[in-house]
Amino acid sequence: MITTDPRPVPPEPGAVPAARELFVRTVEIDDVGDLLAALPRADPALTFSWVRRGEGVVGWGEALRIETAGADRIAAADRAWVAAVSAMTVEDGVRLPGTGPVAFGSFAFSAGSPAGGVLVVPEVVLGRREGRTWLTTVRAEGAAADELGVDELGVDELGVDELGVDDVGHARVGATARTLSPTPVTSPGEVRYADGALSAREWSAAVAGVIARIRAGEVTKVVMARDVVATAQRPLDVRHLLSRLAAGYPGCWTFSVDRLVGATPELLVRREKGLAACRVLAGTIRRTGDDADDLRRAAELARSSKDLEEHELAVASLVRALRPYCASINVPEAPFVLHLPNVMHLASDVTGVVDGALGHPSTYRTHTPGGSGPSSLALAAALHPTAAVGGTPTPAALAVLAESERMDRGRYAGPVGWIGADGDGEWGIGLRSGEIAADDPHRIRLFAGCGVVAASDPAAELAESEAKLQPMREALV
């Protein structure tokens, strides 16, 4: 394990932990079908996913773990990742985004949260993109073949002909895929719900208090989150949650990292081949299920002064944070309405050309000989928290929400995603999510948040929060 200072204090600038050498091999294999269906049953902390519309990466096991804390938690993880990659020996014959060394990560929303941040390199990663499928295996220097633990980790369950372990402990894969035979997925059984930090009535009252502070000019926008605790009859099987989320919300990024599970519609940042892409969501209306009524409501959302103001603040916040890292940025003139099964959002896709020549002190310029400019994780560090999940102006909004929510968000609404050896990667915002308790696999804490502005109404915000809890409630069925 690589661990930075575990206390909520930023490490010294440039300080990184010692890295152990890892051997990484990626090979192309035939299509294995549903990536999520290939996952073996494993500890929720060791089951990883980043999948959208059937493409992405999944993984299991733990070859390397990087833990960080404090205000520098994301940037410190980025520095540690650079050091870790430099100590790896890599064989990658596929060379697509998500091949070679991949670390899955999630980070606390707040600098003071004990949840901190984590990057994990799984022992096994399975990926698909552009019609190609690959398998990556990772082992430590000097590890014997049986120490890789591929049978226990479920590599044999990939159902690929001639799958075995060669003399250096890596998976050897034949050319023909056959039917998968993973461990049966377990449903949660009966699920009971209880209030989290605040009851619905208490949370609505807190929202009313925030609205009063906004109207008094103390702050412009505050994103108020609430939590609900669910307790299942049986230990939670992450694969059940992921498959339900992916089936119900295929346009979202279905993720699992270190017990945080969800399906986020919001892309904080993707960096690929020198281009940065972000999706901003702010302004929401609940769907009714009636097509004609939903079209009418979508038109209302697109004209709503309250929602347009909220969205404009979120876009402006992101662009201000992204601009120092880009040579050019493209911002849409107006948002579009993103239709999801449960809600509709005002959405804007912002893109930029990453500038590797800017030389900012906080920019980690090179991960590999082919990588330049700030990494995807460095960009995530610069962008978090956006106005879409915190508010604006940021310092004042964060102070108000800390007082009003009366809870630690943990890793809810923090960056979640993956990074590759060259710094490319995808980071979403950990929305529509829940965190499985470390001390009780039956219990999961669900979260939802709403943007509050001067024109907000507490009852409407409560209804919106219930709509945003719907994906995780459905996943627990």
C-alpha positions as CSV (number, residue, x, y, z in Angstrom):
1,M,0.0,0.0,0.0
2,I,1.1,3.5,-0.8
3,T,-0.2,5.9,1.8
4,T,0.4,9.6,2.1
5,D,0.0,11.5,5.4
6,P,-3.3,10.0,6.8
7,R,-4.1,13.1,8.9
8,P,-6.3,15.9,7.5
9,V,-3.2,18.0,6.8
10,P,-1.9,18.7,3.3
11,P,1.5,17.0,2.6
12,E,4.5,19.1,1.9
13,P,4.5,20.4,-1.7
14,G,5.9,17.8,-4.0
15,A,6.1,15.1,-1.3
16,V,5.2,11.6,-2.6
17,P,5.4,8.2,-0.9
18,A,7.8,5.5,-2.0
19,A,6.5,3.3,-4.7
20,R,6.9,-0.4,-5.2
21,E,7.5,-1.9,-8.6
22,L,4.5,-3.4,-10.4
23,F,4.3,-5.5,-13.5
24,V,1.4,-4.6,-15.7
25,R,0.2,-6.5,-18.8
26,T,-2.7,-5.7,-21.1
27,V,-3.8,-8.2,-23.8
28,E,-6.7,-8.0,-26.2
29,I,-9.4,-10.7,-25.9
30,D,-12.7,-11.5,-27.6
31,D,-15.8,-9.8,-26.5
32,V,-17.0,-11.2,-23.1
33,G,-20.4,-9.6,-23.2
34,D,-21.7,-7.4,-20.3
35,L,-18.6,-6.1,-18.4
36,L,-20.6,-5.8,-15.2
37,A,-21.7,-9.5,-15.5
38,A,-18.1,-10.5,-15.6
39,L,-17.4,-9.1,-12.1
40,P,-16.9,-11.8,-9.4
41,R,-18.4,-11.4,-6.0
42,A,-15.8,-9.5,-3.9
43,D,-15.6,-7.1,-1.0
44,P,-17.4,-3.8,-2.0
45,A,-14.1,-2.0,-1.3
46,L,-12.4,-4.1,-4.0
47,T,-15.1,-4.0,-6.7
48,F,-14.5,-1.3,-9.3
49,S,-16.6,0.1,-12.2
50,W,-16.8,3.0,-14.6
51,V,-19.2,1.9,-17.4
52,R,-21.5,3.9,-19.7
53,R,-23.6,2.3,-22.5
54,G,-21.7,-1.0,-22.2
55,E,-18.2,0.6,-22.6
56,G,-15.7,1.4,-19.9
57,V,-13.6,-0.5,-17.4
58,V,-14.3,-2.8,-14.4
59,G,-11.8,-4.3,-12.0
60,W,-11.3,-6.3,-8.8
61,G,-8.7,-6.9,-6.2
62,E,-6.0,-4.5,-5.0
63,A,-2.4,-4.3,-6.3
64,L,-1.8,-0.8,-5.1
65,R,-3.6,1.7,-2.9
66,I,-2.9,5.4,-2.5
67,E,-4.6,7.2,0.4
68,T,-4.6,11.0,0.9
69,A,-6.3,13.6,3.1
70,G,-6.8,17.3,3.6
71,A,-7.2,20.2,1.2
72,D,-4.4,18.7,-1.0
73,R,-6.0,15.3,-1.2
74,I,-6.6,15.2,-5.0
75,A,-3.4,16.9,-6.0
76,A,-1.4,14.7,-3.6
77,A,-3.0,11.6,-5.2
78,D,-2.0,12.8,-8.6
79,R,1.7,13.3,-7.5
80,A,1.7,9.8,-5.9
81,W,0.2,8.4,-9.1
82,V,3.1,9.9,-11.2
83,A,5.6,8.2,-8.8
84,A,3.8,4.9,-8.9
85,V,3.6,4.8,-12.7
86,S,7.3,5.6,-12.9
87,A,8.0,2.4,-11.0
88,M,5.9,0.1,-13.2
89,T,6.9,-2.2,-16.0
90,V,4.2,-2.2,-18.6
91,E,3.3,-4.4,-21.6
92,D,0.4,-2.9,-23.4
93,G,-0.3,-4.2,-26.9
94,V,-3.8,-2.5,-27.1
95,R,-3.1,1.1,-26.3
96,L,-6.5,2.5,-25.9
97,P,-7.8,4.8,-23.1
98,G,-8.2,2.5,-20.1
99,T,-5.5,0.0,-21.1
100,G,-2.2,-0.4,-19.3
101,P,-2.1,0.8,-15.6
102,V,-5.4,2.1,-14.5
103,A,-6.3,3.5,-11.0
104,F,-9.9,4.0,-9.9
105,G,-10.4,6.8,-7.4
106,S,-12.9,8.7,-5.3
107,F,-12.4,11.7,-3.1
108,A,-14.2,13.4,-0.2
109,F,-16.3,16.4,-1.0
110,S,-14.9,18.4,1.9
111,A,-11.2,19.0,2.7
112,G,-11.9,18.3,6.4
113,S,-13.8,15.0,5.9
114,P,-12.2,11.9,7.4
115,A,-13.2,10.1,4.2
116,G,-10.1,11.6,2.5
117,G,-9.2,10.3,-0.9
118,V,-8.2,7.0,-2.5
119,L,-6.7,5.7,-5.7
120,V,-6.7,1.9,-6.2
121,V,-5.0,-0.1,-8.9
122,P,-7.0,-3.4,-9.2
123,E,-5.2,-6.7,-9.7
124,V,-7.5,-7.4,-12.7
125,V,-9.1,-4.9,-15.1
126,L,-11.5,-5.8,-17.9
127,G,-12.4,-3.1,-20.5
128,R,-14.2,-2.4,-23.7
129,R,-14.0,0.5,-26.1
130,E,-14.8,1.0,-29.8
131,G,-15.5,-2.7,-30.3
132,R,-12.3,-3.9,-28.7
133,T,-12.1,-5.8,-25.4
134,W,-9.0,-6.2,-23.2
135,L,-7.8,-7.7,-20.0
136,T,-5.1,-6.2,-17.7
137,T,-3.4,-8.0,-14.9
138,V,-1.1,-6.4,-12.3
139,R,1.3,-8.0,-9.8
140,A,4.1,-6.9,-7.5
141,E,7.8,-7.5,-8.2
142,G,8.8,-10.9,-7.1
143,A,5.2,-12.2,-6.6
144,A,4.8,-15.8,-7.6
145,A,2.0,-16.9,-9.9
146,D,-0.1,-18.2,-7.1
147,E,0.4,-15.0,-5.1
148,L,-1.5,-13.1,-7.9
149,G,-4.6,-14.9,-6.6
150,V,-6.3,-14.9,-10.0
151,D,-8.5,-17.8,-9.1
152,E,-9.7,-16.2,-5.9
153,L,-10.2,-12.9,-7.7
154,G,-12.4,-14.5,-10.4
155,V,-10.1,-14.3,-13.4
156,D,-11.0,-17.9,-14.2
157,E,-14.7,-16.8,-14.2
158,L,-14.1,-14.7,-17.2
159,G,-15.0,-17.8,-19.2
160,V,-12.2,-17.3,-21.8
161,D,-10.7,-20.4,-23.4
162,E,-7.1,-21.2,-22.4
163,L,-7.2,-18.6,-19.6
164,G,-4.3,-19.4,-17.3
165,V,-1.2,-18.0,-15.6
166,D,2.2,-17.8,-17.3
167,D,5.6,-18.0,-15.7
168,V,5.5,-14.3,-14.6
169,G,2.1,-14.6,-13.0
170,H,0.0,-12.8,-15.7
171,A,-3.2,-13.9,-17.3
172,R,-2.7,-15.8,-20.6
173,V,-5.7,-15.5,-22.8
174,G,-6.8,-17.5,-25.8
175,A,-8.7,-16.1,-28.7
176,T,-12.2,-17.6,-28.1
177,A,-14.6,-16.3,-25.5
178,R,-17.2,-18.6,-24.2
179,T,-20.3,-18.2,-21.9
180,L,-19.5,-16.4,-18.7
181,S,-20.2,-18.2,-15.5
182,P,-19.8,-15.7,-12.6
183,T,-20.9,-16.3,-9.0
184,P,-24.6,-15.8,-8.8
185,V,-25.7,-12.2,-8.0
186,T,-27.6,-11.8,-4.7
187,S,-30.5,-9.3,-4.3
188,P,-30.7,-7.2,-1.1
189,G,-34.0,-8.7,0.0
190,E,-36.3,-6.5,2.1
191,V,-34.9,-3.0,2.6
192,R,-35.8,-0.6,5.5
193,Y,-35.2,3.2,5.2
194,A,-34.5,5.6,8.0
195,D,-33.7,9.3,8.3
196,G,-30.1,10.4,8.0
197,A,-28.7,13.5,9.6
198,L,-32.0,15.3,9.2
199,S,-35.6,14.2,8.7
200,A,-37.4,15.5,5.6
201,R,-39.1,18.2,7.8
202,E,-35.9,19.3,9.4
203,W,-34.1,19.4,6.0
204,S,-36.9,21.5,4.5
205,A,-36.6,23.9,7.4
206,A,-32.9,24.1,6.8
207,V,-33.5,24.9,3.1
208,A,-35.9,27.7,4.2
209,G,-33.1,29.1,6.3
210,V,-30.6,29.0,3.5
211,I,-33.1,30.8,1.2
212,A,-33.4,33.6,3.8
213,R,-29.6,34.0,3.8
214,I,-29.5,34.1,0.0
215,R,-32.2,36.8,-0.1
216,A,-30.3,38.7,2.5
217,G,-27.3,38.8,0.1
218,E,-25.0,36.6,2.2
219,V,-24.5,34.1,-0.7
220,T,-25.9,33.6,-4.2
221,K,-26.4,29.8,-4.4
222,V,-26.0,26.9,-2.0
223,V,-26.4,23.2,-3.0
224,M,-28.1,21.5,-0.1
225,A,-27.6,17.7,0.3
226,R,-29.5,15.2,2.4
227,D,-28.9,11.6,3.3
228,V,-31.2,8.6,3.9
229,V,-30.0,5.3,5.5
230,A,-31.1,2.0,3.9
231,T,-30.6,-1.4,5.7
232,A,-31.0,-4.5,3.6
233,Q,-32.0,-8.0,4.7
234,R,-28.9,-9.5,3.1
235,P,-25.3,-8.2,2.6
236,L,-25.3,-5.9,-0.3
237,D,-23.9,-7.3,-3.5
238,V,-22.3,-4.4,-5.5
239,R,-22.9,-6.3,-8.7
240,H,-26.7,-6.2,-8.1
241,L,-26.6,-2.4,-7.6
242,L,-24.4,-1.8,-10.6
243,S,-26.5,-3.9,-13.0
244,R,-29.7,-2.3,-11.9
245,L,-28.2,1.2,-12.2
246,A,-26.7,0.5,-15.7
247,A,-30.0,-1.0,-16.9
248,G,-32.1,1.9,-15.6
249,Y,-29.7,4.7,-16.4
250,P,-27.6,3.7,-19.4
251,G,-26.7,7.2,-20.3
252,C,-25.1,7.8,-16.9
253,W,-21.6,6.7,-15.7
254,T,-22.2,3.6,-13.5
255,F,-19.4,3.6,-10.9
256,S,-18.1,1.7,-7.9
257,V,-15.0,2.7,-6.0
258,D,-14.1,1.7,-2.4
259,R,-17.7,1.2,-1.3
260,L,-19.1,4.3,-3.1
261,V,-21.6,3.1,-5.7
262,G,-23.8,5.1,-8.1
263,A,-24.7,6.3,-11.6
264,T,-23.7,9.9,-12.2
265,P,-25.1,12.0,-15.1
266,E,-22.4,14.7,-14.5
267,L,-18.9,14.5,-16.0
268,L,-16.5,16.7,-14.0
269,V,-13.8,16.3,-16.6
270,R,-12.4,13.9,-19.2
271,R,-8.9,14.4,-20.5
272,E,-8.1,12.5,-23.7
273,K,-5.3,13.3,-26.2
274,G,-5.0,16.9,-25.1
275,L,-8.7,17.7,-25.0
276,A,-10.7,18.4,-21.8
277,A,-14.5,17.9,-21.8
278,C,-16.9,18.7,-18.9
279,R,-20.7,18.3,-18.6
280,V,-22.4,20.8,-16.3
281,L,-25.8,20.0,-14.9
282,A,-27.8,22.6,-12.9
283,G,-31.5,23.2,-13.0
284,T,-33.8,20.2,-12.5
285,I,-37.4,19.2,-12.9
286,R,-39.0,15.8,-12.1
287,R,-40.4,13.6,-14.9
288,T,-44.0,12.4,-14.6
289,G,-43.9,9.5,-17.0
290,D,-46.4,11.0,-19.3
291,D,-44.6,11.9,-22.6
292,A,-46.7,14.9,-23.5
293,D,-46.5,16.3,-20.0
294,D,-42.8,15.7,-19.8
295,L,-42.3,17.6,-23.1
296,R,-44.3,20.5,-21.6
297,R,-42.2,20.4,-18.4
298,A,-39.0,20.3,-20.4
299,A,-40.0,23.5,-22.2
300,E,-40.8,25.1,-18.9
301,L,-37.4,24.1,-17.5
302,A,-35.7,25.7,-20.6
303,R,-37.5,29.0,-19.9
304,S,-37.3,29.0,-16.1
305,S,-35.5,32.1,-14.9
306,K,-34.7,30.3,-11.5
307,D,-33.1,27.3,-13.2
308,L,-31.4,29.3,-15.9
309,E,-29.8,31.5,-13.2
310,E,-28.7,28.4,-11.3
311,H,-27.2,26.9,-14.5
312,E,-25.4,30.0,-15.5
313,L,-23.7,30.2,-12.1
314,A,-22.5,26.6,-12.4
315,V,-21.1,27.1,-15.9
316,A,-19.4,30.3,-15.1
317,S,-17.8,28.7,-12.0
318,L,-16.4,25.8,-14.1
319,V,-15.1,28.0,-16.9
320,R,-13.2,30.2,-14.4
321,A,-11.5,27.2,-12.9
322,L,-10.7,25.5,-16.2
323,R,-9.5,28.5,-18.1
324,P,-6.0,28.7,-16.6
325,Y,-5.3,25.1,-17.8
326,C,-6.5,25.5,-21.4
327,A,-5.3,27.3,-24.5
328,S,-8.9,27.7,-25.6
329,I,-12.4,26.9,-24.3
330,N,-15.7,26.4,-26.1
331,V,-18.8,27.3,-24.0
332,P,-22.3,26.7,-25.5
333,E,-24.5,29.8,-25.9
334,A,-27.4,28.1,-24.1
335,P,-28.0,24.8,-22.3
336,F,-29.9,21.8,-23.6
337,V,-32.4,19.7,-21.7
338,L,-30.9,16.3,-20.7
339,H,-33.7,13.7,-20.3
340,L,-33.1,11.0,-17.7
341,P,-35.6,8.4,-16.6
342,N,-36.3,10.1,-13.4
343,V,-35.6,13.8,-14.0
344,M,-34.6,16.4,-16.6
345,H,-31.6,18.7,-16.2
346,L,-30.4,21.8,-17.9
347,A,-27.0,20.7,-19.3
348,S,-24.0,22.3,-21.0
349,D,-21.0,20.5,-22.5
350,V,-17.9,22.6,-22.1
351,T,-14.7,21.6,-24.0
352,G,-11.1,22.9,-24.0
353,V,-7.7,22.3,-25.4
354,V,-5.3,21.5,-22.6
355,D,-2.2,23.7,-22.6
356,G,0.9,21.8,-21.7
357,A,3.1,24.9,-22.0
358,L,1.5,27.0,-19.2
359,G,3.9,25.7,-16.5
360,H,1.7,26.5,-13.5
361,P,3.4,25.3,-10.2
362,S,0.4,23.2,-9.4
363,T,0.4,21.5,-12.8
364,Y,1.9,18.0,-13.0
365,R,3.2,18.2,-16.5
366,T,4.2,14.7,-17.6
367,H,3.1,11.2,-16.6
368,T,4.7,9.4,-19.5
369,P,6.9,10.5,-22.4
370,G,3.7,10.9,-24.4
371,G,1.8,12.8,-21.8
372,S,1.9,16.6,-21.2
373,G,0.0,19.3,-19.5
374,P,-2.1,18.8,-16.4
375,S,-3.5,15.3,-15.9
376,S,-7.2,14.5,-15.7
377,L,-6.8,14.2,-11.9
378,A,-5.0,17.6,-11.7
379,L,-7.9,19.1,-13.7
380,A,-10.4,17.5,-11.3
381,A,-8.4,19.1,-8.4
382,A,-8.7,22.5,-10.0
383,L,-12.4,22.2,-10.8
384,H,-13.7,20.7,-7.5
385,P,-16.1,21.8,-6.1
386,T,-18.1,23.3,-8.9
387,A,-21.1,25.6,-8.2
388,A,-23.3,22.6,-9.3
389,V,-22.4,20.7,-6.1
390,G,-21.3,23.5,-3.7
391,G,-22.7,26.8,-4.7
392,T,-21.4,30.3,-5.3
393,P,-19.4,32.2,-4.3
394,T,-17.6,29.0,-3.3
395,P,-16.1,29.9,0.1
396,A,-19.4,31.4,1.4
397,A,-21.5,28.7,-0.1
398,L,-19.4,25.9,1.5
399,A,-19.6,27.6,4.9
400,V,-23.4,27.9,4.7
401,L,-23.9,24.3,3.6
402,A,-21.6,23.0,6.3
403,E,-23.7,24.8,8.9
404,S,-27.1,23.8,7.4
405,E,-26.7,20.2,6.3
406,R,-25.3,19.1,9.7
407,M,-23.6,16.1,8.2
408,D,-20.3,15.0,6.6
409,R,-21.0,14.2,2.9
410,G,-18.1,11.8,2.8
411,R,-17.3,11.1,-0.8
412,Y,-20.7,12.1,-2.1
413,A,-20.4,14.8,-4.7
414,G,-16.6,14.5,-4.8
415,P,-14.6,13.4,-7.9
416,V,-14.9,9.7,-8.8
417,G,-13.5,8.0,-11.8
418,W,-10.2,6.6,-13.2
419,I,-6.8,7.7,-14.5
420,G,-4.3,6.0,-16.8
421,A,-0.5,6.1,-16.9
422,D,-0.4,9.0,-19.3
423,G,-2.7,11.2,-17.2
424,D,-5.7,10.7,-19.4
425,G,-8.9,9.6,-17.6
426,E,-12.5,10.4,-16.7
427,W,-13.8,11.9,-13.5
428,G,-17.4,12.3,-12.7
429,I,-19.1,13.9,-9.7
430,G,-20.2,11.3,-7.2
431,L,-24.0,11.9,-7.5
432,R,-27.0,9.6,-7.5
433,S,-24.9,7.5,-5.1
434,G,-24.7,5.6,-1.9
435,E,-21.8,4.5,0.4
436,I,-21.9,1.0,1.8
437,A,-20.9,1.0,5.5
438,A,-17.4,-0.3,6.2
439,D,-18.6,-2.0,9.4
440,D,-22.0,-3.4,8.1
441,P,-22.4,-4.7,4.6
442,H,-26.2,-4.6,5.0
443,R,-26.2,-0.8,5.4
444,I,-25.8,1.9,2.7
445,R,-26.1,5.7,3.1
446,L,-27.9,7.4,0.1
447,F,-27.5,11.0,-0.9
448,A,-29.2,13.7,-3.0
449,G,-28.6,17.4,-3.4
450,C,-30.5,20.4,-4.8
451,G,-29.3,23.8,-5.9
452,V,-30.9,26.5,-3.8
453,V,-31.2,30.1,-5.0
454,A,-33.4,33.1,-4.0
455,A,-36.4,31.9,-6.0
456,S,-36.3,28.4,-4.5
457,D,-39.2,26.8,-2.6
458,P,-38.4,24.3,0.2
459,A,-41.3,21.9,-0.8
460,A,-40.1,21.9,-4.4
461,E,-36.5,21.2,-3.3
462,L,-37.6,18.3,-1.1
463,A,-39.5,16.8,-4.1
464,E,-36.5,17.2,-6.2
465,S,-34.3,15.5,-3.7
466,E,-36.7,12.5,-3.6
467,A,-36.5,12.3,-7.4
468,K,-32.7,12.2,-7.2
469,L,-32.8,9.4,-4.6
470,Q,-34.9,7.3,-6.9
471,P,-32.0,5.7,-8.9
472,M,-30.5,4.2,-5.7
473,R,-33.8,3.2,-4.3
474,E,-34.5,1.4,-7.5
475,A,-31.1,-0.3,-7.4
476,L,-32.0,-1.7,-4.0
477,V,-35.0,-3.6,-5.3
